[in-house]
Amino acid sequence: MEKHNCKANLGFTLIEIISVLFIVSILVLVISFNPIRSYERYKERIAVNEIVSDIYLIQSKSLASNDTNYIYFFENANEYQIYYDSSRKVKKIGQSGKSGTGEKALQFRYRNGNVNIANTVLVKFKNSSYKIVVNLETGYVRLEET
């Protein structure tokens, strides 16, 4: 009788194949999730939060002074004007955002902090768009993603 030299099994086991497929699927999920787009949306959210912060700034300045303080948003422009403490500032909307309200201004009257008209400001970015709603009676500012 001849002795056969058997080599070790050169195939793959089922557990090895499943574990490799599991690792590859996790890598595909991580790579397919687009962190760049999420980061862009995050920067757009920061830009719109800055606008809301400026609205609250004008509102609080109108409570503390006898001057008329206001904020202007222009149609399809990437800037807006704020006026308080007898000075006017032009601010850019970050991330190339565009506002849309017509030439309506949100004007806060002195000492009461309330806006003179209820208004909705639409701000559009490349990846998202937002509505900034200012209530007439309370002056509360609500932010909605559309």
Backbone as ProteinMPNN parsed JSONL, in Angstrom:
{"seq_chain_A": "MEKHNCKANLGFTLIEIISVLFIVSILVLVISFNPIRSYERYKERIAVNEIVSDIYLIQSKSLASNDTNYIYFFENANEYQIYYDSSRKVKKIGQSGKSGTGEKALQFRYRNGNVNIANTVLVKFKNSSYKIVVNLETGYVRLEET", "coords_chain_A": {"N_chain_A": [[0.823, -1.169, 0.0], [0.386, 2.13, -0.754], [1.483, 5.146, 0.635], [-0.344, 8.043, 1.055], [0.285, 11.406, 0.759], [-1.417, 13.747, 2.322], [-2.383, 16.971, 1.875], [-2.959, 19.903, 3.869], [-6.27, 21.171, 4.34], [-7.239, 23.381, 1.904], [-9.363, 25.074, 1.494], [-11.994, 27.487, 2.284], [-13.713, 28.074, 5.326], [-17.185, 28.165, 6.258], [-17.692, 29.986, 8.297], [-15.523, 31.732, 8.105], [-16.032, 32.916, 5.611], [-18.493, 34.204, 6.118], [-17.717, 36.006, 8.123], [-15.893, 37.643, 6.726], [-17.607, 38.734, 4.772], [-19.289, 40.161, 6.475], [-17.546, 42.116, 7.529], [-16.85, 43.448, 5.153], [-19.372, 44.425, 4.401], [-19.877, 46.253, 6.459], [-17.846, 48.115, 5.952], [-18.71, 49.044, 3.44], [-21.119, 50.281, 4.168], [-20.166, 52.344, 5.818], [-18.621, 53.823, 4.022], [-20.542, 54.483, 2.12], [-22.242, 56.197, 3.482], [-22.553, 59.565, 3.383], [-20.516, 61.75, 4.653], [-19.734, 64.301, 3.962], [-21.9, 65.661, 2.811], [-23.607, 65.712, 5.017], [-22.114, 67.318, 6.692], [-22.158, 69.702, 5.248], [-24.898, 70.333, 5.413], [-25.015, 70.729, 8.141], [-23.418, 73.043, 8.418], [-25.057, 74.809, 7.027], [-27.246, 74.847, 8.713], [-26.114, 76.102, 10.918], [-25.692, 78.625, 9.787], [-28.338, 79.525, 9.395], [-29.19, 79.555, 12.012], [-27.693, 81.662, 12.951], [-29.003, 83.808, 11.754], [-31.473, 83.696, 13.082], [-30.538, 84.229, 15.625], [-29.713, 86.885, 15.261], [-32.208, 88.081, 14.87], [-33.328, 87.747, 17.409], [-31.464, 89.303, 18.781], [-32.014, 91.908, 17.807], [-34.588, 92.12, 18.776], [-34.156, 92.04, 21.572], [-32.554, 94.318, 21.858], [-34.415, 96.267, 21.216], [-36.012, 96.24, 23.418], [-34.407, 97.417, 25.298], [-33.812, 100.006, 24.5], [-34.724, 103.347, 23.378], [-34.786, 103.712, 20.729], [-35.785, 102.911, 17.343], [-35.487, 99.711, 16.275], [-34.561, 97.477, 13.729], [-34.772, 94.868, 11.228], [-33.916, 93.975, 7.965], [-34.86, 91.891, 5.344], [-34.152, 90.952, 2.088], [-35.541, 90.195, -1.147], [-34.462, 87.253, -2.648], [-31.731, 87.56, -2.021], [-28.408, 87.355, -0.683], [-27.854, 88.587, 1.67], [-28.622, 90.597, 4.559], [-29.95, 93.402, 6.393], [-29.29, 94.861, 9.512], [-30.416, 97.058, 12.029], [-29.579, 98.795, 14.78], [-28.95, 100.518, 17.874], [-28.415, 102.998, 16.676], [-26.896, 102.364, 14.441], [-26.189, 100.816, 11.323], [-25.876, 97.609, 9.988], [-24.677, 95.42, 7.538], [-25.193, 92.103, 6.905], [-23.978, 89.02, 5.755], [-25.592, 86.115, 4.517], [-24.618, 83.031, 5.535], [-22.952, 80.288, 3.819], [-23.801, 80.72, 1.188], [-26.536, 81.236, 1.203], [-29.914, 82.17, 0.335], [-32.365, 84.622, 0.861], [-35.929, 85.084, 1.018], [-38.473, 87.223, 0.976], [-39.704, 89.339, -0.191], [-39.67, 92.908, -0.108], [-40.123, 93.25, 2.548], [-39.797, 94.277, 5.852], [-38.73, 93.15, 9.02], [-39.71, 94.722, 11.728], [-38.862, 95.793, 14.838], [-40.435, 97.333, 17.486], [-39.6, 100.0, 19.735], [-38.993, 99.457, 23.215], [-41.013, 97.509, 23.618], [-40.418, 95.179, 22.328], [-41.788, 93.681, 20.473], [-42.585, 92.466, 17.222], [-43.59, 94.392, 14.383], [-45.064, 93.358, 12.293], [-46.359, 90.156, 11.441], [-44.357, 87.679, 10.039], [-42.799, 85.601, 7.58], [-39.731, 84.322, 6.842], [-38.033, 82.995, 4.185], [-35.331, 80.911, 3.741], [-32.992, 79.719, 1.599], [-30.74, 77.139, 0.796], [-28.046, 75.249, -0.704], [-28.351, 72.502, -0.052], [-30.55, 72.414, 1.62], [-33.561, 73.975, 2.928], [-35.142, 76.574, 4.807], [-37.731, 77.842, 6.957], [-38.258, 80.786, 8.648], [-40.254, 81.771, 11.076], [-41.877, 84.483, 12.438], [-43.758, 85.368, 15.127], [-46.553, 87.533, 15.646], [-47.781, 88.548, 18.075], [-46.319, 87.505, 20.266], [-43.662, 87.66, 19.537], [-42.122, 85.492, 19.297], [-39.791, 83.345, 17.733], [-39.836, 80.912, 15.315], [-38.325, 78.097, 13.882], [-38.342, 76.25, 10.962], [-37.583, 73.388, 9.107], [-37.768, 72.912, 5.673]], "CA_chain_A": [[0.0, 0.0, 0.0], [1.077, 3.401, -0.854], [1.097, 6.17, 1.594], [-0.702, 9.291, 0.389], [0.549, 12.626, 1.52], [-2.568, 14.659, 2.235], [-2.087, 18.339, 2.273], [-3.997, 20.509, 4.708], [-7.438, 21.675, 3.6], [-6.941, 24.71, 1.394], [-10.609, 25.799, 1.284], [-12.433, 28.409, 3.328], [-14.876, 27.604, 6.07], [-18.362, 29.027, 6.174], [-17.546, 31.06, 9.282], [-14.59, 32.709, 7.544], [-16.724, 33.65, 4.542], [-19.494, 35.081, 6.738], [-17.046, 37.109, 8.823], [-15.358, 38.558, 5.716], [-18.754, 39.455, 4.215], [-19.748, 41.099, 7.502], [-16.601, 43.232, 7.565], [-16.991, 44.191, 3.899], [-20.645, 45.16, 4.423], [-19.704, 47.4, 7.359], [-17.052, 49.104, 5.218], [-19.557, 49.633, 2.403], [-22.043, 51.193, 4.838], [-19.433, 53.525, 6.28], [-18.219, 54.608, 2.855], [-21.722, 54.999, 1.416], [-22.752, 57.336, 4.242], [-21.824, 60.717, 2.868], [-20.319, 62.724, 5.729], [-19.545, 65.652, 3.426], [-23.212, 66.29, 2.684], [-24.094, 65.98, 6.371], [-21.366, 68.461, 7.2], [-22.685, 70.881, 4.554], [-26.197, 70.647, 6.026], [-24.712, 71.245, 9.473], [-22.975, 74.431, 8.259], [-26.234, 75.582, 6.644], [-28.049, 75.02, 9.929], [-25.432, 77.131, 11.706], [-25.94, 79.918, 9.137], [-29.715, 79.954, 9.663], [-29.257, 79.867, 13.441], [-27.137, 83.011, 13.111], [-30.074, 84.747, 11.399], [-32.417, 83.691, 14.204], [-29.855, 84.928, 16.712], [-29.785, 88.322, 14.974], [-33.587, 88.521, 15.122], [-33.457, 87.881, 18.864], [-30.644, 90.447, 19.187], [-32.786, 93.119, 17.52], [-35.72, 92.138, 19.705], [-33.691, 92.419, 22.907], [-32.111, 95.717, 21.807], [-35.587, 97.143, 21.21], [-36.505, 96.309, 24.792], [-33.498, 98.199, 26.128], [-33.537, 101.356, 24.013], [-35.849, 104.122, 22.865], [-34.662, 103.782, 19.273], [-36.438, 101.881, 16.552], [-34.534, 98.715, 15.803], [-35.216, 96.638, 12.736], [-33.98, 93.973, 10.398], [-34.455, 93.895, 6.605], [-34.514, 90.779, 4.461], [-34.497, 91.298, 0.715], [-35.899, 89.068, -2.005], [-33.428, 86.532, -3.392], [-30.422, 88.147, -1.725], [-27.669, 86.594, 0.32], [-27.502, 89.471, 2.77], [-29.714, 91.299, 5.226], [-29.473, 94.556, 7.153], [-29.815, 95.049, 10.861], [-30.247, 98.429, 12.499], [-29.775, 98.973, 16.219], [-28.012, 101.457, 18.503], [-28.129, 104.036, 15.676], [-25.936, 101.915, 13.429], [-26.708, 99.835, 10.367], [-24.887, 96.608, 9.6], [-25.075, 94.477, 6.492], [-24.65, 90.79, 7.22], [-24.136, 88.01, 4.712], [-26.121, 84.816, 4.916], [-23.551, 82.07, 5.309], [-23.126, 79.151, 2.921], [-24.476, 81.189, -0.032], [-27.986, 81.147, 1.354], [-30.721, 83.245, -0.251], [-33.614, 84.862, 1.584], [-37.035, 85.449, 0.154], [-39.661, 87.756, 1.645], [-40.071, 90.616, -0.777], [-38.93, 93.967, 0.58], [-40.749, 93.438, 3.857], [-38.835, 94.313, 6.952], [-39.198, 92.813, 10.354], [-39.357, 95.915, 12.498], [-39.176, 95.693, 16.251], [-40.662, 98.66, 18.079], [-38.841, 100.229, 20.958], [-39.473, 99.16, 24.565], [-41.898, 96.363, 23.82], [-39.784, 93.992, 21.785], [-42.648, 92.939, 19.559], [-42.453, 92.767, 15.806], [-44.762, 95.144, 13.94], [-45.848, 92.508, 11.398], [-45.998, 88.741, 11.429], [-43.669, 87.473, 8.777], [-42.057, 84.367, 7.374], [-38.547, 84.496, 6.01], [-37.585, 81.751, 3.578], [-33.896, 80.911, 3.484], [-32.683, 78.531, 0.795], [-29.343, 76.778, 0.619], [-27.829, 74.221, -1.723], [-28.822, 71.196, 0.398], [-31.721, 72.499, 2.494], [-34.235, 75.276, 2.995], [-35.734, 76.805, 6.119], [-38.682, 78.929, 7.174], [-38.149, 81.451, 9.943], [-41.573, 82.356, 11.308], [-41.894, 85.4, 13.575], [-45.145, 85.591, 15.547], [-46.868, 88.939, 15.856], [-48.084, 88.939, 19.458], [-45.309, 87.116, 21.244], [-42.307, 87.898, 19.062], [-41.426, 84.211, 19.295], [-39.251, 82.964, 16.43], [-39.881, 79.459, 15.109], [-37.517, 77.68, 12.74], [-38.831, 75.002, 10.37], [-36.859, 72.926, 7.921], [-38.724, 72.498, 4.64]], "C_chain_A": [[0.876, 1.243, 0.0], [0.574, 4.373, 0.183], [0.826, 7.463, 0.823], [-0.384, 10.463, 1.306], [-0.623, 13.572, 1.309], [-2.127, 16.031, 2.712], [-3.229, 18.859, 3.125], [-5.1, 21.058, 3.809], [-7.172, 23.122, 3.191], [-8.195, 25.544, 1.181], [-10.905, 26.743, 2.446], [-13.626, 27.81, 4.048], [-16.008, 28.614, 5.937], [-18.245, 30.208, 7.138], [-16.581, 32.127, 8.772], [-15.256, 33.557, 6.467], [-17.731, 34.63, 5.128], [-18.817, 36.255, 7.436], [-16.443, 38.107, 7.833], [-16.488, 39.368, 5.081], [-19.294, 40.485, 5.201], [-18.842, 42.332, 7.548], [-16.721, 44.083, 6.302], [-18.287, 44.991, 3.89], [-20.569, 46.367, 5.351], [-18.892, 48.491, 6.66], [-17.872, 49.786, 4.128], [-20.541, 50.615, 3.021], [-21.344, 52.475, 5.281], [-19.054, 54.414, 5.101], [-19.427, 55.209, 2.153], [-22.384, 56.149, 2.166], [-21.907, 58.538, 3.874], [-21.64, 61.758, 3.972], [-20.149, 64.148, 5.216], [-20.88, 66.364, 3.312], [-23.792, 66.605, 4.06], [-23.392, 67.194, 6.962], [-21.846, 69.75, 6.547], [-24.028, 71.299, 5.146], [-26.0, 71.223, 7.423], [-24.275, 72.71, 9.392], [-24.135, 75.329, 7.838], [-27.126, 75.835, 7.849], [-27.421, 76.082, 10.835], [-25.698, 78.517, 11.118], [-27.351, 80.414, 9.428], [-29.901, 80.246, 11.152], [-28.665, 81.243, 13.737], [-28.183, 84.074, 12.762], [-31.079, 84.843, 12.539], [-31.812, 84.42, 15.394], [-29.883, 86.439, 16.502], [-31.193, 88.866, 15.191], [-33.803, 88.701, 16.62], [-32.616, 89.046, 19.397], [-31.406, 91.746, 18.976], [-33.953, 93.237, 18.488], [-35.273, 92.57, 21.097], [-33.176, 93.855, 22.941], [-33.3, 96.668, 21.832], [-36.221, 97.239, 22.59], [-35.682, 97.284, 25.627], [-33.306, 99.638, 25.671], [-34.82, 102.046, 23.565], [-35.818, 104.227, 21.345], [-35.493, 102.689, 18.612], [-35.363, 100.967, 15.989], [-35.24, 97.825, 14.796], [-34.209, 95.793, 11.974], [-34.674, 93.864, 9.046], [-33.941, 92.632, 5.913], [-34.995, 91.138, 3.067], [-34.754, 90.036, -0.097], [-34.677, 88.547, -2.757], [-32.039, 87.153, -3.221], [-29.714, 87.297, -0.678], [-27.15, 87.49, 1.436], [-28.764, 90.086, 3.358], [-29.106, 92.426, 6.045], [-30.106, 94.541, 8.53], [-29.491, 96.474, 11.292], [-30.574, 98.462, 13.983], [-28.673, 99.879, 16.749], [-27.512, 102.507, 17.504], [-27.05, 103.636, 14.673], [-26.566, 100.819, 12.569], [-25.58, 98.895, 9.972], [-25.483, 95.725, 8.518], [-24.395, 93.156, 6.81], [-24.946, 89.837, 6.08], [-24.758, 86.755, 5.312], [-25.054, 83.793, 4.552], [-23.945, 80.969, 4.347], [-23.921, 79.495, 1.667], [-25.981, 81.015, 0.036], [-28.681, 82.352, 0.755], [-32.003, 83.378, 0.557], [-34.693, 85.241, 0.594], [-38.233, 85.902, 0.952], [-40.257, 88.923, 0.891], [-39.248, 91.672, -0.065], [-39.554, 94.252, 1.94], [-39.677, 93.402, 4.937], [-39.505, 93.815, 8.22], [-38.773, 93.963, 11.248], [-39.811, 95.735, 13.936], [-39.33, 97.099, 16.813], [-39.933, 98.776, 19.405], [-39.66, 99.906, 22.198], [-40.413, 97.97, 24.685], [-41.372, 95.09, 23.185], [-40.617, 93.192, 20.815], [-42.436, 93.393, 18.129], [-43.723, 93.473, 15.334], [-45.628, 94.357, 12.964], [-45.415, 91.065, 11.59], [-45.396, 88.452, 10.064], [-42.992, 86.12, 8.764], [-40.914, 84.654, 6.42], [-38.15, 83.119, 5.493], [-36.102, 81.874, 3.276], [-33.56, 79.602, 2.783], [-31.177, 78.383, 0.636], [-29.241, 75.714, -0.464], [-28.473, 72.893, -1.317], [-30.097, 71.244, 1.223], [-32.366, 73.871, 2.369], [-34.985, 75.355, 4.319], [-36.768, 77.915, 6.041], [-38.427, 79.474, 8.563], [-39.453, 82.209, 10.125], [-41.506, 83.202, 12.569], [-43.348, 85.701, 13.902], [-45.362, 87.046, 15.935], [-46.994, 89.29, 17.333], [-46.946, 88.653, 20.423], [-43.892, 87.483, 20.827], [-41.478, 86.629, 19.021], [-40.994, 83.858, 17.876], [-39.21, 81.443, 16.356], [-39.122, 79.125, 13.83], [-38.017, 76.329, 12.253], [-37.964, 74.649, 9.175], [-37.873, 72.428, 6.91], [-38.063, 71.653, 3.585]], "O_chain_A": [[1.914, 1.347, 0.653], [-0.603, 4.399, 0.542], [1.66, 7.917, 0.04], [-0.754, 10.479, 2.48], [-0.789, 14.13, 0.224], [-1.58, 16.201, 3.801], [-4.334, 18.316, 3.101], [-4.861, 21.37, 2.642], [-6.911, 23.978, 4.036], [-8.074, 26.672, 0.705], [-10.181, 26.791, 3.441], [-14.448, 27.122, 3.444], [-15.798, 29.764, 5.552], [-18.666, 31.317, 6.809], [-16.811, 33.316, 8.992], [-15.064, 34.772, 6.418], [-17.813, 35.773, 4.677], [-19.298, 37.384, 7.347], [-16.483, 39.312, 8.085], [-16.337, 40.572, 4.874], [-19.712, 41.57, 4.796], [-19.328, 43.462, 7.6], [-16.697, 45.312, 6.38], [-18.302, 46.127, 3.417], [-21.15, 47.409, 5.046], [-19.225, 49.671, 6.769], [-17.737, 50.992, 3.921], [-20.778, 51.682, 2.454], [-21.888, 53.568, 5.125], [-19.163, 55.637, 5.189], [-19.352, 56.327, 1.644], [-23.027, 56.995, 1.545], [-20.687, 58.524, 4.036], [-22.536, 62.57, 4.199], [-20.392, 65.103, 5.954], [-20.993, 67.536, 3.672], [-24.405, 67.656, 4.246], [-24.012, 68.002, 7.654], [-21.936, 70.783, 7.211], [-24.27, 72.488, 5.357], [-26.743, 72.113, 7.839], [-24.708, 73.53, 10.201], [-24.195, 76.489, 8.246], [-27.696, 76.917, 7.989], [-28.136, 76.873, 11.45], [-25.907, 79.476, 11.861], [-27.544, 81.603, 9.682], [-30.702, 81.11, 11.509], [-29.094, 81.914, 14.675], [-28.239, 85.122, 13.405], [-31.49, 85.939, 12.92], [-32.511, 85.153, 16.094], [-30.058, 87.194, 17.458], [-31.353, 89.997, 15.65], [-34.392, 89.692, 17.051], [-33.012, 89.704, 20.359], [-31.443, 92.595, 19.867], [-34.266, 94.329, 18.963], [-35.941, 93.384, 21.735], [-33.343, 94.542, 23.949], [-33.212, 97.756, 22.402], [-36.897, 98.222, 22.895], [-36.201, 97.904, 26.555], [-32.692, 100.425, 26.391], [-35.861, 101.41, 23.396], [-36.741, 104.779, 20.745], [-35.851, 101.689, 19.233], [-34.443, 101.416, 15.306], [-36.399, 97.46, 14.995], [-32.995, 95.976, 12.062], [-35.89, 93.679, 8.987], [-32.742, 92.354, 5.905], [-36.13, 91.582, 2.894], [-34.253, 88.957, 0.222], [-33.959, 89.303, -3.412], [-31.272, 87.251, -4.18], [-30.356, 86.607, 0.114], [-26.136, 87.191, 2.067], [-29.825, 90.092, 2.734], [-27.914, 92.417, 6.354], [-31.29, 94.248, 8.691], [-28.437, 97.018, 10.964], [-31.704, 98.19, 14.389], [-27.602, 99.993, 16.152], [-26.332, 102.855, 17.495], [-26.366, 104.499, 14.121], [-27.367, 100.012, 13.042], [-24.471, 99.33, 9.661], [-26.649, 95.336, 8.584], [-23.175, 93.094, 6.964], [-26.037, 89.852, 5.51], [-24.486, 86.388, 6.455], [-24.638, 83.701, 3.397], [-25.128, 80.746, 4.091], [-24.64, 78.646, 1.139], [-26.623, 80.684, -0.961], [-28.1, 83.434, 0.676], [-32.645, 82.384, 0.895], [-34.409, 85.664, -0.526], [-38.938, 85.084, 1.542], [-41.274, 89.457, 1.335], [-38.218, 91.349, 0.527], [-39.509, 95.384, 2.42], [-38.768, 92.573, 4.904], [-40.694, 94.038, 8.449], [-37.581, 94.147, 11.494], [-40.997, 95.548, 14.21], [-38.458, 97.949, 16.634], [-39.685, 97.787, 20.094], [-40.881, 100.068, 22.21], [-40.592, 97.462, 25.792], [-41.864, 94.007, 23.501], [-40.194, 92.124, 20.374], [-42.145, 94.56, 17.867], [-44.812, 93.184, 15.83], [-46.813, 94.658, 12.819], [-44.248, 90.787, 11.867], [-45.889, 88.941, 9.047], [-42.657, 85.566, 9.811], [-41.119, 85.17, 5.321], [-37.956, 82.188, 6.274], [-35.668, 82.829, 2.631], [-33.813, 78.518, 3.308], [-30.452, 79.344, 0.382], [-30.244, 75.33, -1.065], [-29.08, 72.226, -2.155], [-30.676, 70.194, 1.501], [-31.799, 74.797, 1.789], [-35.406, 74.341, 4.875], [-36.699, 78.801, 5.19], [-38.385, 78.723, 9.538], [-39.723, 83.176, 9.412], [-41.129, 82.716, 13.636], [-44.085, 86.223, 13.066], [-44.474, 87.7, 16.481], [-46.367, 90.245, 17.792], [-46.645, 89.466, 21.297], [-43.011, 87.605, 21.678], [-40.279, 86.671, 18.746], [-41.752, 84.052, 16.927], [-38.63, 80.777, 17.214], [-39.271, 79.807, 12.815], [-38.107, 75.376, 13.027], [-37.653, 75.499, 8.34], [-38.738, 71.617, 7.239], [-38.721, 71.219, 2.64]]}, "name": "protein", "num_of_chains": 1, "seq": "MEKHNCKANLGFTLIEIISVLFIVSILVLVISFNPIRSYERYKERIAVNEIVSDIYLIQSKSLASNDTNYIYFFENANEYQIYYDSSRKVKKIGQSGKSGTGEKALQFRYRNGNVNIANTVLVKFKNSSYKIVVNLETGYVRLEET"}
